Amino acid sequence: MALDAIRGEKTLAELAKQHDVHADQIVDWKNPLLERAASVFGSESSAEPTVDLKDLHAKIGKLALESDFLSGALTKAGMLSAKR
């Protein structure tokens, strides 16, 4: 929607009605897009976010264990079919 607003092919009112949002929300999306558009092409230096892979792997493992536990419990309770 912000790109549509920048293109100017439709008014804010038309875009708001088409996407069922308030025109102010479109402006709120459009302005940051215009402010940060230059950084997409490398004119501003942007640091890559630091990601701790150990934390992410730990989170994935925890979620997998929880999912397996709940799946087993629901299967035993007859609330989940053994066939998937």
Phi and psi in radians as a Rosetta constraint file:
Dihedral C 1 N 2 CA 2 C 2 CIRCULARHARMONIC -1.087 0.35
Dihedral N 2 CA 2 C 2 N 3 CIRCULARHARMONIC -0.696 0.35
Dihedral C 2 N 3 CA 3 C 3 CIRCULARHARMONIC -1.133 0.35
Dihedral N 3 CA 3 C 3 N 4 CIRCULARHARMONIC -0.706 0.35
Dihedral C 3 N 4 CA 4 C 4 CIRCULARHARMONIC -1.055 0.35
Dihedral N 4 CA 4 C 4 N 5 CIRCULARHARMONIC -0.706 0.35
Dihedral C 4 N 5 CA 5 C 5 CIRCULARHARMONIC -1.139 0.35
Dihedral N 5 CA 5 C 5 N 6 CIRCULARHARMONIC -0.669 0.35
Dihedral C 5 N 6 CA 6 C 6 CIRCULARHARMONIC -1.189 0.35
Dihedral N 6 CA 6 C 6 N 7 CIRCULARHARMONIC -0.697 0.35
Dihedral C 6 N 7 CA 7 C 7 CIRCULARHARMONIC -1.064 0.35
Dihedral N 7 CA 7 C 7 N 8 CIRCULARHARMONIC -0.590 0.35
Dihedral C 7 N 8 CA 8 C 8 CIRCULARHARMONIC 1.338 0.35
Dihedral N 8 CA 8 C 8 N 9 CIRCULARHARMONIC 0.290 0.35
Dihedral C 8 N 9 CA 9 C 9 CIRCULARHARMONIC -1.291 0.35
Dihedral N 9 CA 9 C 9 N 10 CIRCULARHARMONIC -0.450 0.35
Dihedral C 9 N 10 CA 10 C 10 CIRCULARHARMONIC -2.284 0.35
Dihedral N 10 CA 10 C 10 N 11 CIRCULARHARMONIC 2.721 0.35
Dihedral C 10 N 11 CA 11 C 11 CIRCULARHARMONIC -1.299 0.35
Dihedral N 11 CA 11 C 11 N 12 CIRCULARHARMONIC 2.859 0.35
Dihedral C 11 N 12 CA 12 C 12 CIRCULARHARMONIC -1.049 0.35
Dihedral N 12 CA 12 C 12 N 13 CIRCULARHARMONIC -0.662 0.35
Dihedral C 12 N 13 CA 13 C 13 CIRCULARHARMONIC -1.106 0.35
Dihedral N 13 CA 13 C 13 N 14 CIRCULARHARMONIC -0.730 0.35
Dihedral C 13 N 14 CA 14 C 14 CIRCULARHARMONIC -1.140 0.35
Dihedral N 14 CA 14 C 14 N 15 CIRCULARHARMONIC -0.756 0.35
Dihedral C 14 N 15 CA 15 C 15 CIRCULARHARMONIC -1.131 0.35
Dihedral N 15 CA 15 C 15 N 16 CIRCULARHARMONIC -0.718 0.35
Dihedral C 15 N 16 CA 16 C 16 CIRCULARHARMONIC -1.082 0.35
Dihedral N 16 CA 16 C 16 N 17 CIRCULARHARMONIC -0.759 0.35
Dihedral C 16 N 17 CA 17 C 17 CIRCULARHARMONIC -1.178 0.35
Dihedral N 17 CA 17 C 17 N 18 CIRCULARHARMONIC -0.742 0.35
Dihedral C 17 N 18 CA 18 C 18 CIRCULARHARMONIC -1.086 0.35
Dihedral N 18 CA 18 C 18 N 19 CIRCULARHARMONIC -0.713 0.35
Dihedral C 18 N 19 CA 19 C 19 CIRCULARHARMONIC -1.775 0.35
Dihedral N 19 CA 19 C 19 N 20 CIRCULARHARMONIC 0.059 0.35
Dihedral C 19 N 20 CA 20 C 20 CIRCULARHARMONIC 0.993 0.35
Dihedral N 20 CA 20 C 20 N 21 CIRCULARHARMONIC 0.833 0.35
Dihedral C 20 N 21 CA 21 C 21 CIRCULARHARMONIC -2.321 0.35
Dihedral N 21 CA 21 C 21 N 22 CIRCULARHARMONIC 2.883 0.35
Dihedral C 21 N 22 CA 22 C 22 CIRCULARHARMONIC -1.363 0.35
Dihedral N 22 CA 22 C 22 N 23 CIRCULARHARMONIC 2.549 0.35
Dihedral C 22 N 23 CA 23 C 23 CIRCULARHARMONIC -1.039 0.35
Dihedral N 23 CA 23 C 23 N 24 CIRCULARHARMONIC -0.603 0.35
Dihedral C 23 N 24 CA 24 C 24 CIRCULARHARMONIC -1.078 0.35
Dihedral N 24 CA 24 C 24 N 25 CIRCULARHARMONIC -0.599 0.35
Dihedral C 24 N 25 CA 25 C 25 CIRCULARHARMONIC -1.150 0.35
Dihedral N 25 CA 25 C 25 N 26 CIRCULARHARMONIC -0.677 0.35
Dihedral C 25 N 26 CA 26 C 26 CIRCULARHARMONIC -1.112 0.35
Dihedral N 26 CA 26 C 26 N 27 CIRCULARHARMONIC -0.732 0.35
Dihedral C 26 N 27 CA 27 C 27 CIRCULARHARMONIC -1.108 0.35
Dihedral N 27 CA 27 C 27 N 28 CIRCULARHARMONIC -0.707 0.35
Dihedral C 27 N 28 CA 28 C 28 CIRCULARHARMONIC -1.094 0.35
Dihedral N 28 CA 28 C 28 N 29 CIRCULARHARMONIC -0.488 0.35
Dihedral C 28 N 29 CA 29 C 29 CIRCULARHARMONIC -1.505 0.35
Dihedral N 29 CA 29 C 29 N 30 CIRCULARHARMONIC -0.607 0.35
Dihedral C 29 N 30 CA 30 C 30 CIRCULARHARMONIC -1.191 0.35
Dihedral N 30 CA 30 C 30 N 31 CIRCULARHARMONIC -0.797 0.35
Dihedral C 30 N 31 CA 31 C 31 CIRCULARHARMONIC -1.066 0.35
Dihedral N 31 CA 31 C 31 N 32 CIRCULARHARMONIC -0.851 0.35
Dihedral C 31 N 32 CA 32 C 32 CIRCULARHARMONIC -1.101 0.35
Dihedral N 32 CA 32 C 32 N 33 CIRCULARHARMONIC -0.573 0.35
Dihedral C 32 N 33 CA 33 C 33 CIRCULARHARMONIC -1.099 0.35
Dihedral N 33 CA 33 C 33 N 34 CIRCULARHARMONIC -0.776 0.35
Dihedral C 33 N 34 CA 34 C 34 CIRCULARHARMONIC -1.142 0.35
Dihedral N 34 CA 34 C 34 N 35 CIRCULARHARMONIC -0.685 0.35
Dihedral C 34 N 35 CA 35 C 35 CIRCULARHARMONIC -1.167 0.35
Dihedral N 35 CA 35 C 35 N 36 CIRCULARHARMONIC -0.600 0.35
Dihedral C 35 N 36 CA 36 C 36 CIRCULARHARMONIC -1.796 0.35
Dihedral N 36 CA 36 C 36 N 37 CIRCULARHARMONIC 0.010 0.35
Dihedral C 36 N 37 CA 37 C 37 CIRCULARHARMONIC -1.065 0.35
Dihedral N 37 CA 37 C 37 N 38 CIRCULARHARMONIC -0.629 0.35
Dihedral C 37 N 38 CA 38 C 38 CIRCULARHARMONIC -1.108 0.35
Dihedral N 38 CA 38 C 38 N 39 CIRCULARHARMONIC -0.574 0.35
Dihedral C 38 N 39 CA 39 C 39 CIRCULARHARMONIC -1.175 0.35
Dihedral N 39 CA 39 C 39 N 40 CIRCULARHARMONIC -0.383 0.35
Dihedral C 39 N 40 CA 40 C 40 CIRCULARHARMONIC -1.121 0.35
Dihedral N 40 CA 40 C 40 N 41 CIRCULARHARMONIC -0.551 0.35
Dihedral C 40 N 41 CA 41 C 41 CIRCULARHARMONIC -1.706 0.35
Dihedral N 41 CA 41 C 41 N 42 CIRCULARHARMONIC 0.207 0.35
Dihedral C 41 N 42 CA 42 C 42 CIRCULARHARMONIC 1.524 0.35
Dihedral N 42 CA 42 C 42 N 43 CIRCULARHARMONIC 0.167 0.35
Dihedral C 42 N 43 CA 43 C 43 CIRCULARHARMONIC -1.306 0.35
Dihedral N 43 CA 43 C 43 N 44 CIRCULARHARMONIC -0.426 0.35
Dihedral C 43 N 44 CA 44 C 44 CIRCULARHARMONIC -1.952 0.35
Dihedral N 44 CA 44 C 44 N 45 CIRCULARHARMONIC 2.488 0.35
Dihedral C 44 N 45 CA 45 C 45 CIRCULARHARMONIC -1.434 0.35
Dihedral N 45 CA 45 C 45 N 46 CIRCULARHARMONIC 2.280 0.35
Dihedral C 45 N 46 CA 46 C 46 CIRCULARHARMONIC -2.188 0.35
Dihedral N 46 CA 46 C 46 N 47 CIRCULARHARMONIC 2.226 0.35
Dihedral C 46 N 47 CA 47 C 47 CIRCULARHARMONIC -1.373 0.35
Dihedral N 47 CA 47 C 47 N 48 CIRCULARHARMONIC 2.429 0.35
Dihedral C 47 N 48 CA 48 C 48 CIRCULARHARMONIC -1.190 0.35
Dihedral N 48 CA 48 C 48 N 49 CIRCULARHARMONIC 2.406 0.35
Dihedral C 48 N 49 CA 49 C 49 CIRCULARHARMONIC -1.162 0.35
Dihedral N 49 CA 49 C 49 N 50 CIRCULARHARMONIC 2.420 0.35
Dihedral C 49 N 50 CA 50 C 50 CIRCULARHARMONIC -1.424 0.35
Dihedral N 50 CA 50 C 50 N 51 CIRCULARHARMONIC 2.260 0.35
Dihedral C 50 N 51 CA 51 C 51 CIRCULARHARMONIC -2.099 0.35
Dihedral N 51 CA 51 C 51 N 52 CIRCULARHARMONIC 2.228 0.35
Dihedral C 51 N 52 CA 52 C 52 CIRCULARHARMONIC -1.600 0.35
Dihedral N 52 CA 52 C 52 N 53 CIRCULARHARMONIC 1.792 0.35
Dihedral C 52 N 53 CA 53 C 53 CIRCULARHARMONIC -1.110 0.35
Dihedral N 53 CA 53 C 53 N 54 CIRCULARHARMONIC -0.565 0.35
Dihedral C 53 N 54 CA 54 C 54 CIRCULARHARMONIC -1.069 0.35
Dihedral N 54 CA 54 C 54 N 55 CIRCULARHARMONIC -0.756 0.35
Dihedral C 54 N 55 CA 55 C 55 CIRCULARHARMONIC -1.110 0.35
Dihedral N 55 CA 55 C 55 N 56 CIRCULARHARMONIC -0.741 0.35
Dihedral C 55 N 56 CA 56 C 56 CIRCULARHARMONIC -1.139 0.35
Dihedral N 56 CA 56 C 56 N 57 CIRCULARHARMONIC -0.747 0.35
Dihedral C 56 N 57 CA 57 C 57 CIRCULARHARMONIC -1.129 0.35
Dihedral N 57 CA 57 C 57 N 58 CIRCULARHARMONIC -0.669 0.35
Dihedral C 57 N 58 CA 58 C 58 CIRCULARHARMONIC -1.108 0.35
Dihedral N 58 CA 58 C 58 N 59 CIRCULARHARMONIC -0.732 0.35
Dihedral C 58 N 59 CA 59 C 59 CIRCULARHARMONIC -1.119 0.35
Dihedral N 59 CA 59 C 59 N 60 CIRCULARHARMONIC -0.748 0.35
Dihedral C 59 N 60 CA 60 C 60 CIRCULARHARMONIC -1.078 0.35
Dihedral N 60 CA 60 C 60 N 61 CIRCULARHARMONIC -0.775 0.35
Dihedral C 60 N 61 CA 61 C 61 CIRCULARHARMONIC -1.076 0.35
Dihedral N 61 CA 61 C 61 N 62 CIRCULARHARMONIC -0.763 0.35
Dihedral C 61 N 62 CA 62 C 62 CIRCULARHARMONIC -1.082 0.35
Dihedral N 62 CA 62 C 62 N 63 CIRCULARHARMONIC -0.796 0.35
Dihedral C 62 N 63 CA 63 C 63 CIRCULARHARMONIC -1.139 0.35
Dihedral N 63 CA 63 C 63 N 64 CIRCULARHARMONIC -0.638 0.35
Dihedral C 63 N 64 CA 64 C 64 CIRCULARHARMONIC -1.142 0.35
Dihedral N 64 CA 64 C 64 N 65 CIRCULARHARMONIC -0.746 0.35
Dihedral C 64 N 65 CA 65 C 65 CIRCULARHARMONIC -1.089 0.35
Dihedral N 65 CA 65 C 65 N 66 CIRCULARHARMONIC -0.783 0.35
Dihedral C 65 N 66 CA 66 C 66 CIRCULARHARMONIC -1.074 0.35
Dihedral N 66 CA 66 C 66 N 67 CIRCULARHARMONIC -0.750 0.35
Dihedral C 66 N 67 CA 67 C 67 CIRCULARHARMONIC -1.101 0.35
Dihedral N 67 CA 67 C 67 N 68 CIRCULARHARMONIC -0.789 0.35
Dihedral C 67 N 68 CA 68 C 68 CIRCULARHARMONIC -1.099 0.35
Dihedral N 68 CA 68 C 68 N 69 CIRCULARHARMONIC -0.740 0.35
Dihedral C 68 N 69 CA 69 C 69 CIRCULARHARMONIC -1.084 0.35
Dihedral N 69 CA 69 C 69 N 70 CIRCULARHARMONIC -0.858 0.35
Dihedral C 69 N 70 CA 70 C 70 CIRCULARHARMONIC -1.150 0.35
Dihedral N 70 CA 70 C 70 N 71 CIRCULARHARMONIC -0.664 0.35
Dihedral C 70 N 71 CA 71 C 71 CIRCULARHARMONIC -1.074 0.35
Dihedral N 71 CA 71 C 71 N 72 CIRCULARHARMONIC -0.798 0.35
Dihedral C 71 N 72 CA 72 C 72 CIRCULARHARMONIC -1.113 0.35
Dihedral N 72 CA 72 C 72 N 73 CIRCULARHARMONIC -0.745 0.35
Dihedral C 72 N 73 CA 73 C 73 CIRCULARHARMONIC -1.128 0.35
Dihedral N 73 CA 73 C 73 N 74 CIRCULARHARMONIC -0.735 0.35
Dihedral C 73 N 74 CA 74 C 74 CIRCULARHARMONIC -1.189 0.35
Dihedral N 74 CA 74 C 74 N 75 CIRCULARHARMONIC -0.623 0.35
Dihedral C 74 N 75 CA 75 C 75 CIRCULARHARMONIC -1.136 0.35
Dihedral N 75 CA 75 C 75 N 76 CIRCULARHARMONIC -0.790 0.35
Dihedral C 75 N 76 CA 76 C 76 CIRCULARHARMONIC -1.108 0.35
Dihedral N 76 CA 76 C 76 N 77 CIRCULARHARMONIC -0.590 0.35
Dihedral C 76 N 77 CA 77 C 77 CIRCULARHARMONIC -1.414 0.35
Dihedral N 77 CA 77 C 77 N 78 CIRCULARHARMONIC -0.068 0.35
Dihedral C 77 N 78 CA 78 C 78 CIRCULARHARMONIC 1.354 0.35
Dihedral N 78 CA 78 C 78 N 79 CIRCULARHARMONIC 0.264 0.35
Dihedral C 78 N 79 CA 79 C 79 CIRCULARHARMONIC -1.718 0.35
Dihedral N 79 CA 79 C 79 N 80 CIRCULARHARMONIC -0.064 0.35
Dihedral C 79 N 80 CA 80 C 80 CIRCULARHARMONIC -2.410 0.35
Dihedral N 80 CA 80 C 80 N 81 CIRCULARHARMONIC 2.236 0.35
Dihedral C 80 N 81 CA 81 C 81 CIRCULARHARMONIC -1.185 0.35
Dihedral N 81 CA 81 C 81 N 82 CIRCULARHARMONIC 2.470 0.35
Dihedral C 81 N 82 CA 82 C 82 CIRCULARHARMONIC -1.172 0.35
Dihedral N 82 CA 82 C 82 N 83 CIRCULARHARMONIC -0.479 0.35
Dihedral C 82 N 83 CA 83 C 83 CIRCULARHARMONIC -1.448 0.35
Dihedral N 83 CA 83 C 83 N 84 CIRCULARHARMONIC 2.351 0.35
